Amino acid sequence: MSRLRVLSFSISLDGYGAGPNQDLQNPLGVSGPELFGWFMHTRTWQQMQGGEGGETGVEDDIAAQSFDGIGAWIMGRNMFGPVRGPWPDEEWRGWWGEEPPYHVPVFVLTHHPRPPLTMKGGTEFRFVNDGIESALQQAKEAAQGKDVRIGGGVSTIRQYLQAGLIDDLHLAISPVLLGKGENLFHGLDLRALGYECVKHVAGGRAAAHLILRKRA
């Protein structure tokens, strides 16, 4: 059966998955890129950017595996872009250029309708304005038996955690402190929601990789 998974999601030591004040110049919020030091040095990241080289090893393996077996993605509107409120037009097409790195259908949570957006390389952004469960149902249908990955951001992951819908949660805990921003754990009792830590892997750049899974 298709599983709903969060993979390679970076958070700080104090639990923040994004910095404050996201805008066009700071898509991850102020100081947010510090969370991804472990990922941006990998060969997988370099290949995603059309480059060569990059580090191999534990964290490159983790990064590469996070794309395996994924048939659809779900993301929040803030991850798709900085535009707020009703869509003024269809000019904004995402952060990633004309060929995003997804190559499968991506379901974007929003309160405002927008027609699907087809990009190069097999990515199609489909905008869902009737809730997280509708998005999950549509994503599982599109995935055709493969897994569905939640890309973020923090608010989207929190909603699916609170609903008990996430099967696997891989957190890359980076050795940085953000102090403020969007906190993944605030007000959540993951133990009561049925989650437990089933695996811990030490990364090559001091990140700690933790796998949480929902008990059957």
C-alpha positions in Angstrom: 0.0 0.0 0.0 1.0 3.6 -0.6 2.6 5.2 2.5 2.6 8.9 3.4 6.2 9.8 4.2 8.3 12.8 5.2 11.9 12.3 4.1 15.1 14.3 4.6 13.2 17.1 6.4 15.8 19.3 8.2 15.2 20.9 11.5 17.4 22.8 14.0 18.4 21.6 17.4 15.7 23.8 18.9 13.0 22.3 16.6 12.7 24.9 13.8 12.1 23.7 10.3 12.2 27.2 8.7 13.4 30.6 9.8 11.2 33.7 10.2 10.2 36.2 7.5 9.9 34.1 4.4 9.9 36.2 1.3 11.3 36.2 -2.3 14.8 36.7 -1.0 14.5 34.3 1.9 12.4 31.3 0.6 13.4 29.3 3.7 13.1 32.2 6.1 16.0 34.2 7.6 18.8 31.7 8.5 16.8 28.8 7.1 19.5 27.6 4.6 21.7 26.8 7.6 19.5 23.7 8.2 20.6 22.2 4.9 24.4 22.1 5.2 24.4 18.3 5.3 22.3 18.2 2.1 23.9 20.9 -0.1 27.3 19.2 -0.1 25.9 15.9 -1.4 26.3 14.6 -5.0 22.6 14.2 -5.1 22.1 17.9 -4.6 24.7 18.8 -7.1 23.1 16.6 -9.7 19.7 18.2 -9.0 21.2 21.6 -9.8 22.7 20.3 -13.0 26.2 20.2 -11.6 28.9 17.6 -11.0 30.9 16.4 -8.1 29.6 16.6 -4.5 30.2 14.3 -1.5 29.3 10.7 -1.4 28.8 8.6 1.7 26.0 8.2 4.3 24.2 11.5 3.7 24.4 11.3 -0.1 22.8 7.8 0.2 20.1 9.2 2.5 19.4 12.1 0.1 19.2 9.8 -3.0 17.0 7.2 -1.3 14.5 9.9 -0.3 13.5 10.1 -4.0 13.2 6.4 -4.5 9.7 4.9 -4.9 7.9 8.3 -4.7 4.9 8.6 -7.0 3.5 12.0 -5.9 4.3 14.8 -3.5 2.3 17.1 -1.3 3.4 20.6 -0.2 2.0 23.7 1.4 1.5 26.8 -0.6 4.3 28.6 1.2 6.7 26.0 -0.1 5.5 26.6 -3.6 6.1 30.3 -3.5 5.9 33.6 -1.6 2.5 34.7 -3.1 -0.2 35.2 -0.5 -4.0 35.5 -0.8 -5.9 35.0 -4.0 -3.6 34.3 -7.0 -3.3 37.6 -8.8 -2.3 35.8 -12.0 -0.5 32.6 -13.0 2.9 34.2 -13.4 4.5 32.5 -10.4 5.6 29.0 -11.4 7.6 27.9 -8.3 11.2 28.3 -7.1 12.7 25.7 -9.3 12.7 27.0 -12.9 11.0 25.3 -15.8 12.1 21.8 -14.8 11.5 21.2 -11.0 13.2 18.2 -9.4 9.9 16.3 -8.7 9.1 14.6 -12.0 5.7 13.4 -10.7 2.4 15.1 -9.7 2.8 17.6 -6.9 -0.4 18.6 -4.9 -0.2 22.1 -3.5 -2.4 23.0 -0.5 -4.1 26.3 -0.9 -7.3 28.2 0.0 -7.6 29.7 -3.5 -8.3 27.8 -6.7 -5.8 27.7 -9.5 -5.6 25.6 -12.7 -3.0 22.8 -12.9 0.5 23.8 -14.0 2.5 21.4 -16.2 6.3 21.8 -16.2 9.1 20.1 -18.0 10.4 16.7 -16.8 7.0 15.3 -15.8 6.2 17.6 -12.8 2.6 18.8 -12.7 1.5 21.1 -9.9 -2.1 20.5 -8.9 -3.7 23.0 -6.5 -6.0 21.6 -3.9 -8.3 23.9 -1.9 -10.6 21.4 -0.1 -8.3 20.2 2.7 -5.4 17.8 3.6 -7.4 14.6 3.3 -8.6 15.4 -0.2 -5.0 16.2 -1.2 -3.8 12.9 0.2 -6.5 10.9 -1.5 -5.7 12.6 -4.9 -2.0 12.1 -4.3 -2.4 8.4 -3.6 -4.4 7.9 -6.7 -1.8 9.7 -8.8 1.0 7.7 -7.1 -0.4 4.4 -8.5 0.8 2.3 -5.6 4.1 4.2 -4.9 4.6 6.3 -1.8 3.5 9.9 -1.3 6.1 12.3 0.0 5.3 15.5 2.0 7.9 18.1 1.0 6.9 20.6 3.6 6.7 23.1 5.0 6.3 23.0 8.7 2.7 23.8 8.9 1.8 21.2 6.3 3.7 18.5 8.2 2.1 19.5 11.5 -1.4 19.2 10.0 -0.8 15.7 8.8 0.9 14.7 12.0 -2.0 16.0 14.1 -4.4 14.0 11.9 -2.2 10.9 12.4 -1.8 10.4 8.6 2.0 10.3 8.3 3.4 6.8 8.3 7.1 7.6 8.3 8.9 10.8 9.4 12.7 11.2 8.7 14.2 14.2 10.4 17.6 15.5 9.7 18.6 17.4 12.9 21.2 20.0 11.9 23.7 21.2 14.6 22.4 24.8 14.5 20.1 27.0 16.6 17.6 29.3 14.8 16.0 30.7 17.9 12.7 31.6 16.1 10.8 30.7 13.0 8.4 27.8 12.5 8.7 25.1 15.2 7.8 21.6 14.1 7.1 20.2 17.6 5.3 23.1 19.3 2.1 21.8 21.0 2.5 18.3 19.5 2.6 15.2 21.6 4.1 12.7 19.1 4.1 9.9 21.6 0.4 10.3 22.2 -0.2 10.5 18.5 1.4 7.1 18.1 4.9 7.8 16.9 8.1 6.2 18.0 11.7 6.5 16.9 12.8 3.3 15.1 16.2 4.3 13.7 19.1 6.7 14.3 21.9 7.4 11.8 24.9 9.7 12.4 25.6 11.8 9.4 29.0 12.8 8.0 28.4 16.6 8.6 27.2 16.2 12.2 23.5 16.0 11.3 21.6 13.3 13.2 19.1 11.4 11.1 16.1 10.1 13.0 13.3 7.9 11.6 10.0 8.1 13.4 7.2 5.7 12.5 3.5 5.5 13.4 2.8 2.4 15.4 0.4 -0.1 13.7 
